[in-house]
């Protein structure tokens, strides 16, 4: 499957956070409006419609509902193939499991 770049300027005219300038995505995710909304929030630093989850189950409920929780106010997170992944410029990368990944204060849903 050929992946394409989703450029930040396609989502926001004047992003507060301009890095990365693009994300490499599959065609399905390139068209995913939930992912677009998450990326807009990250790059505009507008998290008013997000909250910190009470427990990990809320994060996985967001994944099941087709959402993309935000990790560290920097990364859109997805759940693919039984793994939590974070979106970087070059595509989805497996998220390292460490103490910080269990801190609910580091997540927004």
DSSP file (Angstrom, degrees, kcal/mol; ACC not computed):
  #  RESIDUE AA STRUCTURE BP1 BP2  ACC     N-H-->O    O-->H-N    N-H-->O    O-->H-N    TCO  KAPPA ALPHA  PHI   PSI    X-CA   Y-CA   Z-CA
    1    1 A X              0   0    0      0, 0.0     2,-0.3     0, 0.0     0, 0.0   0.000 360.0 360.0 360.0 128.1    0.0    0.0    0.0
    2    2 A X        -     0   0    0     24,-0.0    25,-0.5     1,-0.0     2,-0.3  -0.588 360.0-149.7 -78.3 132.4    1.4    3.3   -1.0
    3    3 A X        -     0   0    0     -2,-0.3     2,-0.3    23,-0.2    23,-0.2  -0.699  10.8-161.2 -99.8 154.7    1.6    5.9    1.7
    4    4 A X  E     -A   25   0A   0     21,-2.8    21,-2.9    -2,-0.3     2,-0.4  -0.903  22.4-101.3-133.7 162.9    1.4    9.6    1.2
    5    5 A X  E     -A   24   0A   0     -2,-0.3     2,-0.7    19,-0.2    19,-0.2  -0.685  19.1-155.7 -87.5 132.8    2.3   12.8    3.1
    6    6 A X  E     -A   23   0A   0     17,-3.0    17,-1.8    -2,-0.4     2,-0.3  -0.940  23.0-145.7-102.6 109.6   -0.3   14.7    5.0
    7    7 A X  E >   -A   22   0A   0     -2,-0.7     3,-1.8    15,-0.2     4,-0.5  -0.559  12.3-131.9 -82.3 140.2    1.2   18.2    5.1
    8    8 A X  G >> S+     0   0    0     13,-3.1     4,-2.3     1,-0.3     3,-1.7   0.846 106.3  63.3 -56.8 -37.5    0.5   20.3    8.2
    9    9 A X  G 34 S+     0   0    0     12,-0.4    -1,-0.3     1,-0.3    13,-0.1   0.683  94.3  63.0 -65.9 -15.5   -0.5   23.3    6.0
   10   10 A X  G <4 S+     0   0    0     -3,-1.8    -1,-0.3     1,-0.1    -2,-0.2   0.725 112.9  35.0 -75.1 -22.1   -3.4   21.2    4.8
   11   11 A X  T <4 S+     0   0    0     -3,-1.7     2,-0.4    -4,-0.5    -2,-0.2   0.791 127.5  20.8-100.2 -36.6   -4.8   21.1    8.3
   12   12 A X     <  -     0   0    0     -4,-2.3     3,-0.3     1,-0.1    -1,-0.3  -0.994  53.3-150.7-140.1 140.6   -3.9   24.5    9.7
   13   13 A X  S    S+     0   0    0     -2,-0.4     2,-0.3     1,-0.2    -1,-0.1   0.918  97.7  15.1 -73.4 -44.6   -3.0   27.9    8.2
   14   14 A X  S    S-     0   0    0      3,-0.0    -1,-0.2    -5,-0.0     4,-0.0  -0.668  80.6-165.1-134.9  77.8   -0.8   29.1   11.0
   15   15 A X        -     0   0    0     -3,-0.3    29,-0.2    -2,-0.3     3,-0.2  -0.333  18.9-147.6 -67.8 144.7    0.2   26.3   13.4
   16   16 A X  S    S+     0   0    0     27,-1.9     2,-0.6     1,-0.3    28,-0.2   0.878  98.3  41.1 -73.0 -40.7    1.7   27.1   16.7
   17   17 A X  S    S+     0   0    0     26,-2.2    -1,-0.3     1,-0.1    28,-0.1  -0.942  70.0 178.5-109.1 111.9    3.9   24.0   16.5
   18   18 A X        +     0   0    0     -2,-0.6     2,-0.4    -3,-0.2   -10,-0.1   0.412  36.6 122.5 -99.5   2.4    5.2   23.6   13.0
   19   19 A X        +     0   0    0      1,-0.1     2,-0.1     2,-0.1     0, 0.0  -0.945  64.9  32.2-113.9 136.0    7.3   20.5   13.4
   20   20 A X  S    S-     0   0    0     -2,-0.4    -1,-0.1     2,-0.1     3,-0.1   0.636  73.4-160.8 -75.8 157.8    6.9   18.1   11.9
   21   21 A X  S    S+     0   0    0     -2,-0.1   -13,-3.1     1,-0.1   -12,-0.4   0.647  73.2  11.5 -79.0 -16.2    5.7   19.7    8.6
   22   22 A X  E     -A    7   0A   0    -15,-0.3     2,-0.4   -14,-0.1   -15,-0.2  -0.984  62.1-141.3-156.6 162.0    4.2   16.5    7.4
   23   23 A X  E     -A    6   0A   0    -17,-1.8   -17,-3.0    -2,-0.3     2,-0.6  -0.989  20.2-130.6-128.3 138.3    3.1   12.9    8.4
   24   24 A X  E     +A    5   0A   0     65,-1.8     2,-0.3    64,-0.4   -19,-0.2  -0.810  42.5 166.9 -90.4 118.3    3.5    9.8    6.3
   25   25 A X  E     -A    4   0A   0    -21,-2.9   -21,-2.8    -2,-0.6     2,-0.1  -0.907  39.6-106.2-135.0 156.0    0.1    8.0    6.3
   26   26 A X     >  -     0   0    0     -2,-0.3     4,-2.5   -23,-0.2     5,-0.2  -0.370  45.6-104.3 -69.2 160.3   -1.8    5.2    4.6
   27   27 A X  H  > S+     0   0    0    -25,-0.5     4,-1.1     1,-0.2    -1,-0.1   0.889 121.3  52.7 -56.0 -40.1   -4.6    6.4    2.3
   28   28 A X  H  4 S+     0   0    0      1,-0.2     3,-0.5     2,-0.2     4,-0.3   0.930 114.3  40.3 -63.1 -45.9   -7.2    5.4    4.9
   29   29 A X  H >4 S+     0   0    0      1,-0.2     3,-0.8     2,-0.2    -1,-0.2   0.788 105.9  65.4 -75.0 -26.0   -5.6    7.4    7.7
   30   30 A X  H 3< S+     0   0    0     -4,-2.5    -1,-0.2     1,-0.2    -2,-0.2   0.812 110.0  39.2 -61.6 -29.2   -4.8   10.2    5.3
   31   31 A X  T 3< S+     0   0    0     -4,-1.1     2,-0.6    -3,-0.5    -1,-0.2   0.419  86.6 120.4 -98.5  -0.9   -8.6   10.7    5.0
   32   32 A X    <>  -     0   0    0     -3,-0.8     4,-2.0    -4,-0.3     3,-0.1  -0.538  45.5-164.8 -76.3 112.0   -9.4   10.1    8.7
   33   33 A X  H  > S+     0   0    0     -2,-0.6     4,-2.5     1,-0.2     5,-0.2   0.823  87.2  58.8 -67.9 -32.0  -11.1   13.1   10.2
   34   34 A X  H  > S+     0   0    0      2,-0.2     4,-1.9     1,-0.2    -1,-0.2   0.916 108.4  45.9 -62.2 -41.4  -10.6   11.9   13.8
   35   35 A X  H  > S+     0   0    0      2,-0.2     4,-2.6     1,-0.2    -2,-0.2   0.903 110.4  53.9 -66.5 -40.6   -6.8   11.9   13.2
   36   36 A X  H  X S+     0   0    0     -4,-2.0     4,-2.5     1,-0.2    -2,-0.2   0.925 108.3  49.6 -58.5 -44.8   -7.0   15.3   11.5
   37   37 A X  H  X S+     0   0    0     -4,-2.5     4,-2.1     1,-0.2    -1,-0.2   0.899 110.6  50.1 -62.8 -40.2   -8.7   16.7   14.6
   38   38 A X  H  X S+     0   0    0     -4,-1.9     4,-2.3     1,-0.2    -1,-0.2   0.925 111.5  47.8 -63.2 -44.8   -6.1   15.3   16.9
   39   39 A X  H  X S+     0   0    0     -4,-2.6     4,-2.5     1,-0.2    -2,-0.2   0.872 109.2  53.7 -66.4 -36.1   -3.3   16.7   14.8
   40   40 A X  H  X S+     0   0    0     -4,-2.5     4,-1.6    -5,-0.2     6,-0.3   0.926 109.3  49.1 -61.5 -43.2   -5.0   20.1   14.7
   41   41 A X  H  X>S+     0   0    0     -4,-2.1     5,-1.3     1,-0.2     4,-1.1   0.926 112.8  47.4 -61.7 -45.0   -5.2   20.1   18.5
   42   42 A X  H  <5S+     0   0    0     -4,-2.3    -2,-0.2     1,-0.2    -1,-0.2   0.922 116.3  42.4 -62.9 -44.9   -1.5   19.1   18.8
   43   43 A X  H  <5S+     0   0    0     -4,-2.5   -26,-2.2     1,-0.2   -27,-1.9   0.633 120.6  41.0 -84.3 -12.5   -0.3   21.7   16.4
   44   44 A X  H  <5S-     0   0    0     -4,-1.6    -1,-0.2   -29,-0.2    -2,-0.2   0.491 101.3-131.5-102.8  -7.2   -2.5   24.5   17.6
   45   45 A X  T  <5 +     0   0    0     -4,-1.1     2,-0.8     1,-0.2    -3,-0.2   0.823  59.6 142.7  56.7  33.9   -1.9   23.6   21.3
   46   46 A X      < +     0   0    0     -5,-1.3     3,-0.3    -6,-0.3    -1,-0.2  -0.860  11.4 155.5-106.8  97.9   -5.7   23.8   21.7
   47   47 A X    >   +     0   0    0     -2,-0.8     3,-1.9     1,-0.2    -1,-0.1   0.038  29.5 120.7-109.7  24.3   -6.7   21.0   24.1
   48   48 A X  T 3  S+     0   0    0      1,-0.3    -1,-0.2    -7,-0.1    -2,-0.0   0.787  76.9  48.7 -63.7 -27.6   -9.9   22.5   25.4
   49   49 A X  T 3  S+     0   0    0     -3,-0.3    -1,-0.3     2,-0.0     2,-0.3   0.307 103.7  79.8 -94.3  10.9  -12.0   19.5   24.2
   50   50 A X    <   -     0   0    0     -3,-1.9     2,-0.3    59,-0.0    -3,-0.1  -0.759  55.7-174.7-113.1 160.4   -9.6   17.0   25.8
   51   51 A X        -     0   0    0     -2,-0.3    58,-2.9     0, 0.0     2,-0.3  -0.960  34.7 -95.4-146.0 162.9   -9.2   15.8   29.4
   52   52 A X        -     0   0    0     -2,-0.3    56,-0.2    56,-0.2    53,-0.1  -0.657  46.7-118.5 -78.2 135.0   -6.8   13.5   31.3
   53   53 A X        -     0   0    0     51,-0.4    54,-0.1    -2,-0.3     3,-0.1  -0.342   6.0-138.1 -71.5 156.8   -8.2   10.0   31.6
   54   54 A X  S    S-     0   0    0      1,-0.2     2,-0.3    -2,-0.0    -1,-0.1   0.805  82.4  -4.3 -80.9 -32.1   -8.9    8.5   35.0
   55   55 A X  S >> S-     0   0    0     49,-0.1     3,-1.2     1,-0.0     4,-0.8  -0.958  78.9 -93.8-155.9 166.8   -7.4    5.1   34.1
   56   56 A X  H >> S+     0   0    0     -2,-0.3     4,-2.0     1,-0.3     3,-0.5   0.803 114.7  69.3 -59.8 -29.5   -5.9    3.2   31.2
   57   57 A X  H 3> S+     0   0    0      1,-0.3     4,-2.2     2,-0.2    -1,-0.3   0.856  94.7  56.2 -59.0 -34.0   -9.3    1.7   30.2
   58   58 A X  H <> S+     0   0    0     -3,-1.2     4,-1.8     2,-0.2    -1,-0.3   0.865 105.2  51.7 -65.6 -34.7  -10.5    5.1   29.1
   59   59 A X  H <X S+     0   0    0     -4,-0.8     4,-1.9    -3,-0.5    10,-0.2   0.941 111.9  45.3 -65.2 -46.8   -7.5    5.3   26.7
   60   60 A X  H  X S+     0   0    0     -4,-2.0     4,-2.4     1,-0.2    -2,-0.2   0.813 108.9  56.4 -69.6 -28.9   -8.4    2.0   25.2
   61   61 A X  H  X S+     0   0    0     -4,-2.2     4,-1.7    -5,-0.2    -1,-0.2   0.887 106.4  51.0 -65.4 -38.3  -12.1    2.9   25.0
   62   62 A X  H  <>S+     0   0    0     -4,-1.8     5,-2.8     2,-0.2    -2,-0.2   0.910 109.7  49.9 -64.9 -41.7  -11.0    6.0   23.0
   63   63 A X  H ><5S+     0   0    0     -4,-1.9     3,-1.8     1,-0.2    -2,-0.2   0.946 110.6  49.6 -59.1 -48.3   -9.0    3.7   20.6
   64   64 A X  H 3<5S+     0   0    0     -4,-2.4    -1,-0.2     1,-0.3    -2,-0.2   0.812 106.5  56.4 -62.4 -30.4  -12.0    1.3   20.2
   65   65 A X  T 3<5S-     0   0    0     -4,-1.7    -1,-0.3    -5,-0.1    -2,-0.2   0.425 124.8-102.3 -81.9   1.5  -14.2    4.3   19.4
   66   66 A X  T < 5S+     0   0    0     -3,-1.8    -3,-0.2     1,-0.3    -2,-0.1   0.590  78.2 135.8  89.5  11.0  -11.9    5.3   16.5
   67   67 A X      < -     0   0    0     -5,-2.8     2,-0.4    -6,-0.2    -1,-0.3  -0.360  51.8-137.1 -88.7 171.1  -10.2    8.1   18.4
   68   68 A X        -     0   0    0    -34,-0.2    10,-0.2    -2,-0.1    -5,-0.1  -0.840  21.2-150.2-128.6  91.3   -6.5    9.0   18.7
   69   69 A X        -     0   0    0     -2,-0.4     8,-3.0     8,-0.2     2,-0.5  -0.143  19.0-118.3 -56.7 159.0   -5.5    9.9   22.2
   70   70 A X  E     -BC  76 108B   0     38,-2.7    38,-2.1     6,-0.2     2,-0.5  -0.887  21.0-155.8-106.7 131.4   -2.7   12.4   22.7
   71   71 A X  E >> S-BC  75 107B   0      4,-2.8     4,-2.3    -2,-0.5     3,-2.0  -0.928  75.6 -14.4-109.8 126.7    0.5   11.4   24.4
   72   72 A X  T 34 S-     0   0    0     34,-3.5    -1,-0.2    -2,-0.5    35,-0.1   0.743 109.7 -81.2  55.8  28.3    2.6   14.1   26.1
   73   73 A X  T 34 S+     0   0    0     33,-0.3    -1,-0.3     2,-0.2   -28,-0.1   0.707 128.5  74.4  53.4  21.5    0.7   16.8   24.1
   74   74 A X  T <4 S+     0   0    0     -3,-2.0     2,-0.4     1,-0.2    -2,-0.2   0.591  83.6  56.1-129.6 -28.0    3.0   16.0   21.2
   75   75 A X  E  <  -B   71   0B   0     -4,-2.3    -4,-2.8    11,-0.0     2,-0.4  -0.924  62.6-138.8-123.8 135.1    1.9   12.7   19.7
   76   76 A X  E     -B   70   0B   0     -2,-0.4    11,-2.5    11,-0.4     2,-0.4  -0.751  32.2-150.2 -77.7 133.8   -1.3   11.2   18.3
   77   77 A X  E     -D   86   0C   0     -8,-3.0     2,-0.3    -2,-0.4    -8,-0.2  -0.878  17.3-180.0-111.6 143.0   -1.5    7.6   19.5
   78   78 A X  E     -D   85   0C   0      7,-2.6     7,-3.2    -2,-0.4     2,-0.5  -0.880  25.5-130.7-133.0 166.5   -3.2    4.7   17.8
   79   79 A X  E     +D   84   0C   0     -2,-0.3     2,-0.4     5,-0.2     5,-0.2  -0.939  37.1 160.8-124.0 107.5   -3.7    1.1   18.5
   80   80 A X  E >   -D   83   0C   0      3,-2.3     3,-1.6    -2,-0.5    -2,-0.1  -0.990  63.5  -6.2-132.3 131.9   -2.7   -1.2   15.7
   81   81 A X  T 3  S-     0   0    0     -2,-0.4    -1,-0.1     1,-0.3     3,-0.1   0.821 128.2 -54.6  58.1  34.0   -1.9   -4.9   15.7
   82   82 A X  T 3  S+     0   0    0      1,-0.2     2,-0.4    -3,-0.1    -1,-0.3   0.630 117.8 106.4  76.2  12.9   -2.1   -5.1   19.4
   83   83 A X  E <  S-D   80   0C   0     -3,-1.6    -3,-2.3    11,-0.0     2,-0.5  -0.964  70.3-126.8-126.9 142.7    0.4   -2.4   19.9
   84   84 A X  E     -D   79   0C   0     -2,-0.4    11,-2.5    -5,-0.2     2,-0.3  -0.768  37.3-172.2 -82.4 127.3    0.1    1.2   21.0
   85   85 A X  E     -DE  78  94C   0     -7,-3.2    -7,-2.6    -2,-0.5     2,-0.4  -0.884  16.3-146.2-122.2 151.4    1.8    3.3   18.4
   86   86 A X  E     -DE  77  93C   0      7,-2.9     7,-2.7    -2,-0.3     2,-0.6  -0.933  23.2-119.3-116.4 144.8    2.7    7.1   18.2
   87   87 A X  E     + E   0  92C   0    -11,-2.5   -11,-0.4    -2,-0.4     2,-0.2  -0.722  36.2 171.0 -88.6 121.3    2.7    9.1   15.0
   88   88 A X  E >   - E   0  91C   0      3,-2.5     3,-1.9    -2,-0.6   -64,-0.4  -0.694  52.1 -89.2-115.4 174.1    5.9   10.6   14.0
   89   89 A X  T 3  S+     0   0    0      1,-0.3   -65,-1.8    -2,-0.2     3,-0.1   0.872 126.7  47.8 -53.0 -42.8    6.8   12.3   10.7
   90   90 A X  T 3  S-     0   0    0      1,-0.2    -1,-0.3   -67,-0.2     2,-0.3   0.431 124.6 -86.9 -82.3   1.0    7.9    9.1    9.0
   91   91 A X  E <  S-E   88   0C   0     -3,-1.9    -3,-2.5     2,-0.0     2,-0.3  -0.824  72.2 -16.4 128.0-167.1    4.8    7.1   10.2
   92   92 A X  E     -E   87   0C   0     -2,-0.3     2,-0.4    -5,-0.2    -5,-0.2  -0.575  56.3-170.9 -79.9 132.9    3.6    5.1   13.1
   93   93 A X  E     -E   86   0C   0     -7,-2.7    -7,-2.9    -2,-0.3     2,-0.1  -0.960  32.0-101.8-124.3 142.1    6.2    3.9   15.6
   94   94 A X  E     -E   85   0C   0     -2,-0.4     2,-0.4    -9,-0.2    -9,-0.2  -0.393  40.7-122.1 -60.9 133.6    5.8    1.5   18.4
   95   95 A X        -     0   0    0    -11,-2.5   -11,-0.2    -2,-0.1     2,-0.1  -0.647  23.1-120.5 -81.8 129.9    5.6    3.4   21.7
   96   96 A X        -     0   0    0     -2,-0.4     2,-0.7     1,-0.1     5,-0.1  -0.460  22.6-128.4 -68.2 140.5    8.2    2.4   24.3
   97   97 A X        +     0   0    0     -2,-0.1     2,-0.3     3,-0.1    -1,-0.1  -0.818  50.3 137.1 -93.3 116.9    6.7    1.1   27.5
   98   98 A X    >>  -     0   0    0     -2,-0.7     3,-0.9     1,-0.0     4,-0.5  -0.859  69.9 -82.1-146.0 180.0    8.2    2.9   30.5
   99   99 A X  G >4 S+     0   0    0     -2,-0.3     3,-1.3     1,-0.3     4,-0.4   0.870 124.6  57.7 -58.2 -38.4    7.0    4.5   33.7
  100  100 A X  G >4 S+     0   0    0      1,-0.3     3,-1.3     2,-0.2    -1,-0.3   0.820  95.7  64.1 -63.2 -30.9    5.9    7.6   31.9
  101  101 A X  G <4 S+     0   0    0     -3,-0.9    -1,-0.3     1,-0.3    -2,-0.2   0.693 101.4  51.3 -69.2 -15.8    3.6    5.7   29.6
  102  102 A X  G << S+     0   0    0     -3,-1.3     2,-0.7    -4,-0.5    -1,-0.3   0.492  83.4 104.5 -96.5  -4.7    1.5    4.7   32.6
  103  103 A X    X   -     0   0    0     -3,-1.3     3,-2.2    -4,-0.4     4,-0.2  -0.683  59.5-155.8 -81.3 114.4    1.0    8.2   34.0
  104  104 A X  G >  S+     0   0    0     -2,-0.7     3,-1.4     1,-0.3   -51,-0.4   0.748  91.3  68.4 -62.5 -23.0   -2.5    9.4   33.2
  105  105 A X  G 3  S+     0   0    0      1,-0.3    -1,-0.3   -53,-0.1    -2,-0.1   0.663  93.5  59.6 -69.0 -14.6   -1.3   13.0   33.4
  106  106 A X  G <  S+     0   0    0     -3,-2.2   -34,-3.5    -6,-0.2   -33,-0.3   0.436  98.8  71.9 -91.3  -0.3    0.7   12.3   30.2
  107  107 A X  E <   -C   71   0B   0     -3,-1.4     2,-0.4   -36,-0.2   -54,-0.2  -0.865  56.8-166.9-118.5 149.1   -2.4   11.4   28.2
  108  108 A X  E      C   70   0B   0    -38,-2.1   -38,-2.7    -2,-0.3   -56,-0.2  -0.999 360.0 360.0-130.1 136.4   -5.3   13.4   26.8
  109  109 A X              0   0    0    -58,-2.9   -57,-0.1    -2,-0.4    -1,-0.1   0.334 360.0 360.0-128.1 360.0   -8.5   11.9   25.5
